């Protein structure tokens, strides 16, 4: 008889989602193949128009990746050497690397323990005469405190670029992620809420001037006449095949997000019943000076090994379901791996401690919340198509880990 844990619980299984849309995807592939047009054609234009309607924004421009979307946005604002752009220290590498690639200096700010997001109060404390803009990240599928960032943008006359790579479809009220700031940047990497079959991204904006410039920059800075280049751009074009595939998936994106939310609700209920977890007790500190709260947050013991993610504002789309493991995170992850349950760590090294950013002069201890989170976070499977029995197995295996750990601690083998 096959053991219960002999089948692997995958962190992401793209094949399960593909089985539901295979016919439509094959039709899109045939349509593009027969058109004879493979770069920036009708499929891209149609997709851009559909996303603009979905987001309720004036312009959407398909580009080659989410990282390139960020770089293009910075190029459109004319970022240059000597400029500073503030971004979170706890996020994916591309946010800060795009600033450096544009020639500017990334200035890091700590994040909020209650929601993982960049804190407007931390940003305010780091604004200098060289600051040109801010890049908040809607991390793990939940929107950052855009009301706070909009207030800073208007008061300080800075640009505001939303890194919405993980939050397509997330919202606050009736506004979608990517539509609050000057520019929104999206990734359609295969693991995202809206996923391509390779690399693709998008820039959203309500500014005619920014849209016109990005449209030229994505084609080597040429807009008016072929082989005439107004700016130094690059090859940041979206191809027709990815646009056609994305159009198919856009029609179903809300139902896929609903599945992620349903899975998150299942996890929360099961974890709370297990006795090993509580909802994260740390408050959202986005509107307070976190330095005053850091020591209390870092030292307090709550008696539970697992903190569940908070839904602080708006619609959380759960691109990732990230728990905090207060002790023995790496041992727990190894135990889950032994039980054939896949997990990921987003992110094991805060950006200020990345070797390539050593020139910025940051040191360990500069951002205590990000550093603590990097030791605690663990992402569990959450993708659409994940089965209830698989989630039950994840929760039960974590419960068993702490039950066995307690026995070992009390001298019981």
Buried (B, 14 or more C-beta within 10 A) or exposed (E): EEEEEEEEBBBBBEEBBEEBBEEBBEEBBEBBEEEEEEBBBBBBEBBBEBBBEBBEBEBBBBBBBBBBBBBBBBBBBEBEEEBBBBBBBBBBBBBBBBBBBBEBBBBBBBBBBBBBBBBBBBBBBBBEEEBBBBBBBBBBBBBBBBEBBBEBBEEBEBBBBBBBBBBBBBBBEEBBBBBBBBBBBBBBBBBBBBBBBBBBBBBBBBBEEBBBBBBBBBBBBBBEEEEEBEBEBBEBBBBBBBBBBBBBBBEBBEEBBEBBBBBBEBBBEBBBEBEBBBBBEBBBBBEBEBEEBBEEBEEEEEEBBBBBBBBBBBBBBBBBBBBBBBEBBEEBBEBBEEBBBBBBBBBEBBBBBBEEBEEBEBEEEBBBBBBBBBBBBBBBBBBBBBEEEBBEBBBBBBBBBBEEBEEEEEEEE
